[in-house]
Amino acid sequence: LDHYEVLEVARDASPDEIERAYHVARSAYAEGSLATYSLFGERDTEALRHRIELAWRALSDAQSRRDYDR
């Protein structure tokens, strides 16, 4: 998955859409979330949270996003 797929947004998503998707993904995979309780082990959940943070860092900053898109 690339960063856009991790956050489930289109490549032409606006900064607001990316931020919204980040918060939704973060909530869905937060510690103690029912979504992760039975579906993923702790290691898998931690890896997902890490991927979400990496995607957010790359896509939330305009210059980082341009670099990533190249």
CHARMM internal coordinates of N, CA and C (Angstrom, degrees):
IC EDIT
DIST 1 N 1 CA 1.4626
DIST 1 CA 1 C 1.5211
ANGL 1 N 1 CA 1 C 110.35
DIST 1 C 2 N 1.3303
ANGL 1 CA 1 C 2 N 115.58
DIHE 1 N 1 CA 1 C 2 N 137.88
DIST 2 N 2 CA 1.4576
ANGL 1 C 2 N 2 CA 117.59
DIHE 1 CA 1 C 2 N 2 CA 172.44
DIST 2 CA 2 C 1.5353
ANGL 2 N 2 CA 2 C 108.31
DIHE 1 C 2 N 2 CA 2 C -89.39
DIST 2 C 3 N 1.3362
ANGL 2 CA 2 C 3 N 115.86
DIHE 2 N 2 CA 2 C 3 N 178.04
DIST 3 N 3 CA 1.4663
ANGL 2 C 3 N 3 CA 119.78
DIHE 2 CA 2 C 3 N 3 CA -175.72
DIST 3 CA 3 C 1.5276
ANGL 3 N 3 CA 3 C 112.62
DIHE 2 C 3 N 3 CA 3 C -62.06
DIST 3 C 4 N 1.3214
ANGL 3 CA 3 C 4 N 116.76
DIHE 3 N 3 CA 3 C 4 N -34.57
DIST 4 N 4 CA 1.4642
ANGL 3 C 4 N 4 CA 119.57
DIHE 3 CA 3 C 4 N 4 CA 178.83
DIST 4 CA 4 C 1.5297
ANGL 4 N 4 CA 4 C 110.52
DIHE 3 C 4 N 4 CA 4 C -66.68
DIST 4 C 5 N 1.3046
ANGL 4 CA 4 C 5 N 116.09
DIHE 4 N 4 CA 4 C 5 N -39.98
DIST 5 N 5 CA 1.4689
ANGL 4 C 5 N 5 CA 120.16
DIHE 4 CA 4 C 5 N 5 CA 179.37
DIST 5 CA 5 C 1.5256
ANGL 5 N 5 CA 5 C 110.91
DIHE 4 C 5 N 5 CA 5 C -68.75
DIST 5 C 6 N 1.3177
ANGL 5 CA 5 C 6 N 117.10
DIHE 5 N 5 CA 5 C 6 N -37.57
DIST 6 N 6 CA 1.4643
ANGL 5 C 6 N 6 CA 120.42
DIHE 5 CA 5 C 6 N 6 CA 178.09
DIST 6 CA 6 C 1.5244
ANGL 6 N 6 CA 6 C 110.38
DIHE 5 C 6 N 6 CA 6 C -58.70
DIST 6 C 7 N 1.3215
ANGL 6 CA 6 C 7 N 116.20
DIHE 6 N 6 CA 6 C 7 N -43.46
DIST 7 N 7 CA 1.4691
ANGL 6 C 7 N 7 CA 120.23
DIHE 6 CA 6 C 7 N 7 CA -179.64
DIST 7 CA 7 C 1.5243
ANGL 7 N 7 CA 7 C 112.96
DIHE 6 C 7 N 7 CA 7 C -88.53
DIST 7 C 8 N 1.3375
ANGL 7 CA 7 C 8 N 116.21
DIHE 7 N 7 CA 7 C 8 N -3.79
DIST 8 N 8 CA 1.4611
ANGL 7 C 8 N 8 CA 122.26
DIHE 7 CA 7 C 8 N 8 CA 178.92
DIST 8 CA 8 C 1.5286
ANGL 8 N 8 CA 8 C 111.99
DIHE 7 C 8 N 8 CA 8 C 57.69
DIST 8 C 9 N 1.3349
ANGL 8 CA 8 C 9 N 114.96
DIHE 8 N 8 CA 8 C 9 N 50.88
DIST 9 N 9 CA 1.4657
ANGL 8 C 9 N 9 CA 121.01
DIHE 8 CA 8 C 9 N 9 CA 176.07
DIST 9 CA 9 C 1.5300
ANGL 9 N 9 CA 9 C 108.80
DIHE 8 C 9 N 9 CA 9 C -128.62
DIST 9 C 10 N 1.3069
ANGL 9 CA 9 C 10 N 115.09
DIHE 9 N 9 CA 9 C 10 N 158.51
DIST 10 N 10 CA 1.4647
ANGL 9 C 10 N 10 CA 120.99
DIHE 9 CA 9 C 10 N 10 CA 176.79
DIST 10 CA 10 C 1.5258
ANGL 10 N 10 CA 10 C 109.59
DIHE 9 C 10 N 10 CA 10 C -74.96
DIST 10 C 11 N 1.3196
ANGL 10 CA 10 C 11 N 115.95
DIHE 10 N 10 CA 10 C 11 N 158.01
DIST 11 N 11 CA 1.4659
ANGL 10 C 11 N 11 CA 120.81
DIHE 10 CA 10 C 11 N 11 CA 179.22
DIST 11 CA 11 C 1.5317
ANGL 11 N 11 CA 11 C 112.02
DIHE 10 C 11 N 11 CA 11 C -62.24
DIST 11 C 12 N 1.3145
ANGL 11 CA 11 C 12 N 117.07
DIHE 11 N 11 CA 11 C 12 N -25.26
DIST 12 N 12 CA 1.4631
ANGL 11 C 12 N 12 CA 119.66
DIHE 11 CA 11 C 12 N 12 CA 179.44
DIST 12 CA 12 C 1.5363
ANGL 12 N 12 CA 12 C 112.06
DIHE 11 C 12 N 12 CA 12 C -99.58
DIST 12 C 13 N 1.3086
ANGL 12 CA 12 C 13 N 117.01
DIHE 12 N 12 CA 12 C 13 N 20.33
DIST 13 N 13 CA 1.4684
ANGL 12 C 13 N 13 CA 121.24
DIHE 12 CA 12 C 13 N 13 CA -179.59
DIST 13 CA 13 C 1.5277
ANGL 13 N 13 CA 13 C 110.27
DIHE 12 C 13 N 13 CA 13 C -62.34
DIST 13 C 14 N 1.3140
ANGL 13 CA 13 C 14 N 114.54
DIHE 13 N 13 CA 13 C 14 N 144.20
DIST 14 N 14 CA 1.4646
ANGL 13 C 14 N 14 CA 120.11
DIHE 13 CA 13 C 14 N 14 CA 178.28
DIST 14 CA 14 C 1.5323
ANGL 14 N 14 CA 14 C 109.38
DIHE 13 C 14 N 14 CA 14 C -74.70
DIST 14 C 15 N 1.3244
ANGL 14 CA 14 C 15 N 116.88
DIHE 14 N 14 CA 14 C 15 N 161.97
DIST 15 N 15 CA 1.4702
ANGL 14 C 15 N 15 CA 119.55
DIHE 14 CA 14 C 15 N 15 CA 176.04
DIST 15 CA 15 C 1.5386
ANGL 15 N 15 CA 15 C 112.47
DIHE 14 C 15 N 15 CA 15 C -55.74
DIST 15 C 16 N 1.3251
ANGL 15 CA 15 C 16 N 116.81
DIHE 15 N 15 CA 15 C 16 N -37.03
DIST 16 N 16 CA 1.4729
ANGL 15 C 16 N 16 CA 119.96
DIHE 15 CA 15 C 16 N 16 CA 178.62
DIST 16 CA 16 C 1.5293
ANGL 16 N 16 CA 16 C 111.45
DIHE 15 C 16 N 16 CA 16 C -65.89
DIST 16 C 17 N 1.3281
ANGL 16 CA 16 C 17 N 116.37
DIHE 16 N 16 CA 16 C 17 N -40.33
DIST 17 N 17 CA 1.4677
ANGL 16 C 17 N 17 CA 120.11
DIHE 16 CA 16 C 17 N 17 CA 178.24
DIST 17 CA 17 C 1.5279
ANGL 17 N 17 CA 17 C 110.75
DIHE 16 C 17 N 17 CA 17 C -64.58
DIST 17 C 18 N 1.3113
ANGL 17 CA 17 C 18 N 116.35
DIHE 17 N 17 CA 17 C 18 N -39.78
DIST 18 N 18 CA 1.4649
ANGL 17 C 18 N 18 CA 120.62
DIHE 17 CA 17 C 18 N 18 CA 178.81
DIST 18 CA 18 C 1.5208
ANGL 18 N 18 CA 18 C 110.08
DIHE 17 C 18 N 18 CA 18 C -65.16
DIST 18 C 19 N 1.3098
ANGL 18 CA 18 C 19 N 116.70
DIHE 18 N 18 CA 18 C 19 N -43.82
DIST 19 N 19 CA 1.4679
ANGL 18 C 19 N 19 CA 119.68
DIHE 18 CA 18 C 19 N 19 CA 179.44
DIST 19 CA 19 C 1.5271
ANGL 19 N 19 CA 19 C 111.09
DIHE 18 C 19 N 19 CA 19 C -63.35
DIST 19 C 20 N 1.3027
ANGL 19 CA 19 C 20 N 116.71
DIHE 19 N 19 CA 19 C 20 N -43.46
DIST 20 N 20 CA 1.4668
ANGL 19 C 20 N 20 CA 121.11
DIHE 19 CA 19 C 20 N 20 CA 178.98
DIST 20 CA 20 C 1.5293
ANGL 20 N 20 CA 20 C 110.45
DIHE 19 C 20 N 20 CA 20 C -61.46
DIST 20 C 21 N 1.3256
ANGL 20 CA 20 C 21 N 116.26
DIHE 20 N 20 CA 20 C 21 N -45.29
DIST 21 N 21 CA 1.4669
ANGL 20 C 21 N 21 CA 121.06
DIHE 20 CA 20 C 21 N 21 CA -179.75
DIST 21 CA 21 C 1.5295
ANGL 21 N 21 CA 21 C 111.11
DIHE 20 C 21 N 21 CA 21 C -63.70
DIST 21 C 22 N 1.3154
ANGL 21 CA 21 C 22 N 116.29
DIHE 21 N 21 CA 21 C 22 N -37.94
DIST 22 N 22 CA 1.4655
ANGL 21 C 22 N 22 CA 120.76
DIHE 21 CA 21 C 22 N 22 CA 177.37
DIST 22 CA 22 C 1.5283
ANGL 22 N 22 CA 22 C 110.60
DIHE 21 C 22 N 22 CA 22 C -60.71
DIST 22 C 23 N 1.3163
ANGL 22 CA 22 C 23 N 116.45
DIHE 22 N 22 CA 22 C 23 N -47.41
DIST 23 N 23 CA 1.4688
ANGL 22 C 23 N 23 CA 119.95
DIHE 22 CA 22 C 23 N 23 CA -178.88
DIST 23 CA 23 C 1.5357
ANGL 23 N 23 CA 23 C 111.47
DIHE 22 C 23 N 23 CA 23 C -65.32
DIST 23 C 24 N 1.3091
ANGL 23 CA 23 C 24 N 116.97
DIHE 23 N 23 CA 23 C 24 N -37.93
DIST 24 N 24 CA 1.4673
ANGL 23 C 24 N 24 CA 120.62
DIHE 23 CA 23 C 24 N 24 CA 177.71
DIST 24 CA 24 C 1.5269
ANGL 24 N 24 CA 24 C 109.97
DIHE 23 C 24 N 24 CA 24 C -64.86
DIST 24 C 25 N 1.3229
ANGL 24 CA 24 C 25 N 116.88
DIHE 24 N 24 CA 24 C 25 N -46.98
DIST 25 N 25 CA 1.4716
ANGL 24 C 25 N 25 CA 120.82
DIHE 24 CA 24 C 25 N 25 CA -179.54
DIST 25 CA 25 C 1.5162
ANGL 25 N 25 CA 25 C 110.51
DIHE 24 C 25 N 25 CA 25 C -64.06
DIST 25 C 26 N 1.3093
ANGL 25 CA 25 C 26 N 116.45
DIHE 25 N 25 CA 25 C 26 N -42.71
DIST 26 N 26 CA 1.4677
ANGL 25 C 26 N 26 CA 120.00
DIHE 25 CA 25 C 26 N 26 CA 179.28
DIST 26 CA 26 C 1.5247
ANGL 26 N 26 CA 26 C 111.57
DIHE 25 C 26 N 26 CA 26 C -60.86
DIST 26 C 27 N 1.3107
ANGL 26 CA 26 C 27 N 116.03
DIHE 26 N 26 CA 26 C 27 N -42.68
DIST 27 N 27 CA 1.4700
ANGL 26 C 27 N 27 CA 120.47
DIHE 26 CA 26 C 27 N 27 CA 178.41
DIST 27 CA 27 C 1.5206
ANGL 27 N 27 CA 27 C 111.50
DIHE 26 C 27 N 27 CA 27 C -65.45
DIST 27 C 28 N 1.3166
ANGL 27 CA 27 C 28 N 115.98
DIHE 27 N 27 CA 27 C 28 N -41.50
DIST 28 N 28 CA 1.4600
ANGL 27 C 28 N 28 CA 120.21
DIHE 27 CA 27 C 28 N 28 CA -177.78
DIST 28 CA 28 C 1.5237
ANGL 28 N 28 CA 28 C 111.94
DIHE 27 C 28 N 28 CA 28 C -63.39
DIST 28 C 29 N 1.3274
ANGL 28 CA 28 C 29 N 116.97
DIHE 28 N 28 CA 28 C 29 N -33.65
DIST 29 N 29 CA 1.4579
ANGL 28 C 29 N 29 CA 120.36
DIHE 28 CA 28 C 29 N 29 CA -177.04
DIST 29 CA 29 C 1.5247
ANGL 29 N 29 CA 29 C 113.17
DIHE 28 C 29 N 29 CA 29 C -110.61
DIST 29 C 30 N 1.3285
ANGL 29 CA 29 C 30 N 115.89
DIHE 29 N 29 CA 29 C 30 N 20.63
DIST 30 N 30 CA 1.4593
ANGL 29 C 30 N 30 CA 120.47
DIHE 29 CA 29 C 30 N 30 CA 178.37
DIST 30 CA 30 C 1.5246
ANGL 30 N 30 CA 30 C 110.15
DIHE 29 C 30 N 30 CA 30 C -67.04
DIST 30 C 31 N 1.3049
ANGL 30 CA 30 C 31 N 115.25
DIHE 30 N 30 CA 30 C 31 N 156.30
DIST 31 N 31 CA 1.4541
ANGL 30 C 31 N 31 CA 119.95
DIHE 30 CA 30 C 31 N 31 CA 177.36
DIST 31 CA 31 C 1.5243
ANGL 31 N 31 CA 31 C 109.53
DIHE 30 C 31 N 31 CA 31 C -57.86
DIST 31 C 32 N 1.3122
ANGL 31 CA 31 C 32 N 116.17
DIHE 31 N 31 CA 31 C 32 N 132.26
DIST 32 N 32 CA 1.4495
ANGL 31 C 32 N 32 CA 120.97
DIHE 31 CA 31 C 32 N 32 CA 179.67
DIST 32 CA 32 C 1.5192
ANGL 32 N 32 CA 32 C 114.83
DIHE 31 C 32 N 32 CA 32 C 82.98
DIST 32 C 33 N 1.3106
ANGL 32 CA 32 C 33 N 117.53
DIHE 32 N 32 CA 32 C 33 N 0.44
DIST 33 N 33 CA 1.4572
ANGL 32 C 33 N 33 CA 121.13
DIHE 32 CA 32 C 33 N 33 CA 179.64
DIST 33 CA 33 C 1.5265
ANGL 33 N 33 CA 33 C 110.26
DIHE 32 C 33 N 33 CA 33 C -65.41
DIST 33 C 34 N 1.3144
ANGL 33 CA 33 C 34 N 116.40
DIHE 33 N 33 CA 33 C 34 N 137.82
DIST 34 N 34 CA 1.4614
ANGL 33 C 34 N 34 CA 120.22
DIHE 33 CA 33 C 34 N 34 CA 178.21
DIST 34 CA 34 C 1.5226
ANGL 34 N 34 CA 34 C 111.82
DIHE 33 C 34 N 34 CA 34 C -63.05
DIST 34 C 35 N 1.3369
ANGL 34 CA 34 C 35 N 116.74
DIHE 34 N 34 CA 34 C 35 N -29.67
DIST 35 N 35 CA 1.4615
ANGL 34 C 35 N 35 CA 120.54
DIHE 34 CA 34 C 35 N 35 CA -179.85
DIST 35 CA 35 C 1.5230
ANGL 35 N 35 CA 35 C 111.54
DIHE 34 C 35 N 35 CA 35 C -62.84
DIST 35 C 36 N 1.3026
ANGL 35 CA 35 C 36 N 116.71
DIHE 35 N 35 CA 35 C 36 N -33.40
DIST 36 N 36 CA 1.4696
ANGL 35 C 36 N 36 CA 119.66
DIHE 35 CA 35 C 36 N 36 CA -177.50
DIST 36 CA 36 C 1.5200
ANGL 36 N 36 CA 36 C 112.54
DIHE 35 C 36 N 36 CA 36 C -95.68
DIST 36 C 37 N 1.3093
ANGL 36 CA 36 C 37 N 116.83
DIHE 36 N 36 CA 36 C 37 N -17.61
DIST 37 N 37 CA 1.4580
ANGL 36 C 37 N 37 CA 120.70
DIHE 36 CA 36 C 37 N 37 CA -173.21
DIST 37 CA 37 C 1.5278
ANGL 37 N 37 CA 37 C 112.65
DIHE 36 C 37 N 37 CA 37 C -55.07
DIST 37 C 38 N 1.3173
ANGL 37 CA 37 C 38 N 117.21
DIHE 37 N 37 CA 37 C 38 N -48.91
DIST 38 N 38 CA 1.4575
ANGL 37 C 38 N 38 CA 119.49
DIHE 37 CA 37 C 38 N 38 CA -175.42
DIST 38 CA 38 C 1.5246
ANGL 38 N 38 CA 38 C 113.85
DIHE 37 C 38 N 38 CA 38 C -105.19
DIST 38 C 39 N 1.3125
ANGL 38 CA 38 C 39 N 117.62
DIHE 38 N 38 CA 38 C 39 N -12.42
DIST 39 N 39 CA 1.4607
ANGL 38 C 39 N 39 CA 120.10
DIHE 38 CA 38 C 39 N 39 CA -175.84
DIST 39 CA 39 C 1.5202
ANGL 39 N 39 CA 39 C 114.07
DIHE 38 C 39 N 39 CA 39 C -91.10
DIST 39 C 40 N 1.3195
ANGL 39 CA 39 C 40 N 116.86
DIHE 39 N 39 CA 39 C 40 N -34.53
DIST 40 N 40 CA 1.4536
ANGL 39 C 40 N 40 CA 120.40
DIHE 39 CA 39 C 40 N 40 CA -173.40
DIST 40 CA 40 C 1.5255
ANGL 40 N 40 CA 40 C 110.96
DIHE 39 C 40 N 40 CA 40 C -129.41
DIST 40 C 41 N 1.3208
ANGL 40 CA 40 C 41 N 114.42
DIHE 40 N 40 CA 40 C 41 N 148.96
DIST 41 N 41 CA 1.4517
ANGL 40 C 41 N 41 CA 119.44
DIHE 40 CA 40 C 41 N 41 CA 171.37
DIST 41 CA 41 C 1.5147
ANGL 41 N 41 CA 41 C 108.77
DIHE 40 C 41 N 41 CA 41 C -77.68
DIST 41 C 42 N 1.3217
ANGL 41 CA 41 C 42 N 116.80
DIHE 41 N 41 CA 41 C 42 N 169.84
DIST 42 N 42 CA 1.4651
ANGL 41 C 42 N 42 CA 120.92
DIHE 41 CA 41 C 42 N 42 CA -178.24
DIST 42 CA 42 C 1.5314
ANGL 42 N 42 CA 42 C 111.93
DIHE 41 C 42 N 42 CA 42 C -59.91
DIST 42 C 43 N 1.3168
ANGL 42 CA 42 C 43 N 116.87
DIHE 42 N 42 CA 42 C 43 N -40.31
DIST 43 N 43 CA 1.4771
ANGL 42 C 43 N 43 CA 120.21
DIHE 42 CA 42 C 43 N 43 CA 178.91
DIST 43 CA 43 C 1.5258
ANGL 43 N 43 CA 43 C 111.61
DIHE 42 C 43 N 43 CA 43 C -62.71
DIST 43 C 44 N 1.3227
ANGL 43 CA 43 C 44 N 115.93
DIHE 43 N 43 CA 43 C 44 N -44.74
DIST 44 N 44 CA 1.4627
ANGL 43 C 44 N 44 CA 120.12
DIHE 43 CA 43 C 44 N 44 CA 179.89
DIST 44 CA 44 C 1.5281
ANGL 44 N 44 CA 44 C 111.16
DIHE 43 C 44 N 44 CA 44 C -63.96
DIST 44 C 45 N 1.3115
ANGL 44 CA 44 C 45 N 115.92
DIHE 44 N 44 CA 44 C 45 N -42.06
DIST 45 N 45 CA 1.4610
ANGL 44 C 45 N 45 CA 120.62
DIHE 44 CA 44 C 45 N 45 CA 179.68
DIST 45 CA 45 C 1.5213
ANGL 45 N 45 CA 45 C 110.38
DIHE 44 C 45 N 45 CA 45 C -63.75
DIST 45 C 46 N 1.3083
ANGL 45 CA 45 C 46 N 116.49
DIHE 45 N 45 CA 45 C 46 N -42.83
DIST 46 N 46 CA 1.4666
ANGL 45 C 46 N 46 CA 120.66
DIHE 45 CA 45 C 46 N 46 CA 178.85
DIST 46 CA 46 C 1.5287
ANGL 46 N 46 CA 46 C 110.34
DIHE 45 C 46 N 46 CA 46 C -63.05
DIST 46 C 47 N 1.3169
ANGL 46 CA 46 C 47 N 117.17
DIHE 46 N 46 CA 46 C 47 N -40.65
DIST 47 N 47 CA 1.4697
ANGL 46 C 47 N 47 CA 121.10
DIHE 46 CA 46 C 47 N 47 CA 178.09
DIST 47 CA 47 C 1.5295
ANGL 47 N 47 CA 47 C 110.80
DIHE 46 C 47 N 47 CA 47 C -63.85
DIST 47 C 48 N 1.3212
ANGL 47 CA 47 C 48 N 116.98
DIHE 47 N 47 CA 47 C 48 N -40.87
DIST 48 N 48 CA 1.4712
ANGL 47 C 48 N 48 CA 120.65
DIHE 47 CA 47 C 48 N 48 CA 177.63
DIST 48 CA 48 C 1.5255
ANGL 48 N 48 CA 48 C 111.09
DIHE 47 C 48 N 48 CA 48 C -63.44
DIST 48 C 49 N 1.3197
ANGL 48 CA 48 C 49 N 116.32
DIHE 48 N 48 CA 48 C 49 N -43.75
DIST 49 N 49 CA 1.4699
ANGL 48 C 49 N 49 CA 119.81
DIHE 48 CA 48 C 49 N 49 CA 178.79
DIST 49 CA 49 C 1.5236
ANGL 49 N 49 CA 49 C 110.65
DIHE 48 C 49 N 49 CA 49 C -62.30
DIST 49 C 50 N 1.3171
ANGL 49 CA 49 C 50 N 116.68
DIHE 49 N 49 CA 49 C 50 N -38.56
DIST 50 N 50 CA 1.4593
ANGL 49 C 50 N 50 CA 121.29
DIHE 49 CA 49 C 50 N 50 CA 178.59
DIST 50 CA 50 C 1.5371
ANGL 50 N 50 CA 50 C 110.09
DIHE 49 C 50 N 50 CA 50 C -64.28
DIST 50 C 51 N 1.3259
ANGL 50 CA 50 C 51 N 117.67
DIHE 50 N 50 CA 50 C 51 N -44.58
DIST 51 N 51 CA 1.4761
ANGL 50 C 51 N 51 CA 121.84
DIHE 50 CA 50 C 51 N 51 CA 178.86
DIST 51 CA 51 C 1.5293
ANGL 51 N 51 CA 51 C 110.87
DIHE 50 C 51 N 51 CA 51 C -62.54
DIST 51 C 52 N 1.3154
ANGL 51 CA 51 C 52 N 116.92
DIHE 51 N 51 CA 51 C 52 N -38.96
DIST 52 N 52 CA 1.4647
ANGL 51 C 52 N 52 CA 121.13
DIHE 51 CA 51 C 52 N 52 CA 178.33
DIST 52 CA 52 C 1.5305
ANGL 52 N 52 CA 52 C 110.30
DIHE 51 C 52 N 52 CA 52 C -62.98
DIST 52 C 53 N 1.3220
ANGL 52 CA 52 C 53 N 116.75
DIHE 52 N 52 CA 52 C 53 N -43.93
DIST 53 N 53 CA 1.4678
ANGL 52 C 53 N 53 CA 120.82
DIHE 52 CA 52 C 53 N 53 CA 178.94
DIST 53 CA 53 C 1.5276
ANGL 53 N 53 CA 53 C 111.33
DIHE 52 C 53 N 53 CA 53 C -64.67
DIST 53 C 54 N 1.3303
ANGL 53 CA 53 C 54 N 117.28
DIHE 53 N 53 CA 53 C 54 N -42.05
DIST 54 N 54 CA 1.4671
ANGL 53 C 54 N 54 CA 120.57
DIHE 53 CA 53 C 54 N 54 CA 177.50
DIST 54 CA 54 C 1.5283
ANGL 54 N 54 CA 54 C 110.80
DIHE 53 C 54 N 54 CA 54 C -61.35
DIST 54 C 55 N 1.3174
ANGL 54 CA 54 C 55 N 115.99
DIHE 54 N 54 CA 54 C 55 N -43.48
DIST 55 N 55 CA 1.4658
ANGL 54 C 55 N 55 CA 120.53
DIHE 54 CA 54 C 55 N 55 CA 179.47
DIST 55 CA 55 C 1.5285
ANGL 55 N 55 CA 55 C 109.98
DIHE 54 C 55 N 55 CA 55 C -62.60
DIST 55 C 56 N 1.3003
ANGL 55 CA 55 C 56 N 116.80
DIHE 55 N 55 CA 55 C 56 N -43.94
DIST 56 N 56 CA 1.4647
ANGL 55 C 56 N 56 CA 121.19
DIHE 55 CA 55 C 56 N 56 CA -179.63
DIST 56 CA 56 C 1.5302
ANGL 56 N 56 CA 56 C 110.56
DIHE 55 C 56 N 56 CA 56 C -61.29
DIST 56 C 57 N 1.3287
ANGL 56 CA 56 C 57 N 116.66
DIHE 56 N 56 CA 56 C 57 N -46.30
DIST 57 N 57 CA 1.4610
ANGL 56 C 57 N 57 CA 119.97
DIHE 56 CA 56 C 57 N 57 CA -179.51
DIST 57 CA 57 C 1.5235
ANGL 57 N 57 CA 57 C 111.47
DIHE 56 C 57 N 57 CA 57 C -61.22
DIST 57 C 58 N 1.3189
ANGL 57 CA 57 C 58 N 116.65
DIHE 57 N 57 CA 57 C 58 N -40.60
DIST 58 N 58 CA 1.4637
ANGL 57 C 58 N 58 CA 120.69
DIHE 57 CA 57 C 58 N 58 CA -177.60
DIST 58 CA 58 C 1.5236
ANGL 58 N 58 CA 58 C 112.52
DIHE 57 C 58 N 58 CA 58 C -72.76
DIST 58 C 59 N 1.3183
ANGL 58 CA 58 C 59 N 117.49
DIHE 58 N 58 CA 58 C 59 N -36.10
DIST 59 N 59 CA 1.4609
ANGL 58 C 59 N 59 CA 120.47
DIHE 58 CA 58 C 59 N 59 CA -172.43
DIST 59 CA 59 C 1.5271
ANGL 59 N 59 CA 59 C 114.61
DIHE 58 C 59 N 59 CA 59 C -98.90
DIST 59 C 60 N 1.3110
ANGL 59 CA 59 C 60 N 118.20
DIHE 59 N 59 CA 59 C 60 N -15.59
DIST 60 N 60 CA 1.4648
ANGL 59 C 60 N 60 CA 119.92
DIHE 59 CA 59 C 60 N 60 CA -176.24
DIST 60 CA 60 C 1.5230
ANGL 60 N 60 CA 60 C 112.83
DIHE 59 C 60 N 60 CA 60 C -81.07
DIST 60 C 61 N 1.3150
ANGL 60 CA 60 C 61 N 117.92
DIHE 60 N 60 CA 60 C 61 N -21.88
DIST 61 N 61 CA 1.4508
ANGL 60 C 61 N 61 CA 122.86
DIHE 60 CA 60 C 61 N 61 CA 179.29
DIST 61 CA 61 C 1.5321
ANGL 61 N 61 CA 61 C 108.30
DIHE 60 C 61 N 61 CA 61 C -102.82
DIST 61 C 62 N 1.3218
ANGL 61 CA 61 C 62 N 116.63
DIHE 61 N 61 CA 61 C 62 N 129.43
DIST 62 N 62 CA 1.4689
ANGL 61 C 62 N 62 CA 120.96
DIHE 61 CA 61 C 62 N 62 CA -174.43
DIST 62 CA 62 C 1.5295
ANGL 62 N 62 CA 62 C 112.32
DIHE 61 C 62 N 62 CA 62 C -57.58
DIST 62 C 63 N 1.3253
ANGL 62 CA 62 C 63 N 117.77
DIHE 62 N 62 CA 62 C 63 N -45.57
DIST 63 N 63 CA 1.4637
ANGL 62 C 63 N 63 CA 120.05
DIHE 62 CA 62 C 63 N 63 CA -179.02
DIST 63 CA 63 C 1.5245
ANGL 63 N 63 CA 63 C 111.30
DIHE 62 C 63 N 63 CA 63 C -67.46
DIST 63 C 64 N 1.3164
ANGL 63 CA 63 C 64 N 117.55
DIHE 63 N 63 CA 63 C 64 N -43.02
DIST 64 N 64 CA 1.4694
ANGL 63 C 64 N 64 CA 121.20
DIHE 63 CA 63 C 64 N 64 CA 178.17
DIST 64 CA 64 C 1.5236
ANGL 64 N 64 CA 64 C 110.36
DIHE 63 C 64 N 64 CA 64 C -61.09
DIST 64 C 65 N 1.3132
ANGL 64 CA 64 C 65 N 115.97
DIHE 64 N 64 CA 64 C 65 N -38.86
DIST 65 N 65 CA 1.4623
ANGL 64 C 65 N 65 CA 120.18
DIHE 64 CA 64 C 65 N 65 CA 179.70
DIST 65 CA 65 C 1.5276
ANGL 65 N 65 CA 65 C 111.22
DIHE 64 C 65 N 65 CA 65 C -66.43
DIST 65 C 66 N 1.3337
ANGL 65 CA 65 C 66 N 116.48
DIHE 65 N 65 CA 65 C 66 N -43.05
DIST 66 N 66 CA 1.4664
ANGL 65 C 66 N 66 CA 119.26
DIHE 65 CA 65 C 66 N 66 CA 177.00
DIST 66 CA 66 C 1.5322
ANGL 66 N 66 CA 66 C 110.89
DIHE 65 C 66 N 66 CA 66 C -60.97
DIST 66 C 67 N 1.3264
ANGL 66 CA 66 C 67 N 116.19
DIHE 66 N 66 CA 66 C 67 N -43.52
DIST 67 N 67 CA 1.4694
ANGL 66 C 67 N 67 CA 120.39
DIHE 66 CA 66 C 67 N 67 CA 178.06
DIST 67 CA 67 C 1.5297
ANGL 67 N 67 CA 67 C 110.68
DIHE 66 C 67 N 67 CA 67 C -61.78
DIST 67 C 68 N 1.3069
ANGL 67 CA 67 C 68 N 116.07
DIHE 67 N 67 CA 67 C 68 N -44.19
DIST 68 N 68 CA 1.4681
ANGL 67 C 68 N 68 CA 120.17
DIHE 67 CA 67 C 68 N 68 CA 179.59
DIST 68 CA 68 C 1.5269
ANGL 68 N 68 CA 68 C 111.11
DIHE 67 C 68 N 68 CA 68 C -62.94
DIST 68 C 69 N 1.3015
ANGL 68 CA 68 C 69 N 116.91
DIHE 68 N 68 CA 68 C 69 N -42.53
DIST 69 N 69 CA 1.4599
ANGL 68 C 69 N 69 CA 121.16
DIHE 68 CA 68 C 69 N 69 CA -178.27
DIST 69 CA 69 C 1.5292
ANGL 69 N 69 CA 69 C 112.59
DIHE 68 C 69 N 69 CA 69 C -65.41
DIST 69 C 70 N 1.3199
ANGL 69 CA 69 C 70 N 115.87
DIHE 69 N 69 CA 69 C 70 N -27.40
DIST 70 N 70 CA 1.4613
ANGL 69 C 70 N 70 CA 119.09
DIHE 69 CA 69 C 70 N 70 CA 177.06
DIST 70 CA 70 C 1.4996
ANGL 70 N 70 CA 70 C 108.70
DIHE 69 C 70 N 70 CA 70 C -72.44
END
COOR INIT
IC SEED 1 N 1 CA 1 C
IC BUILD
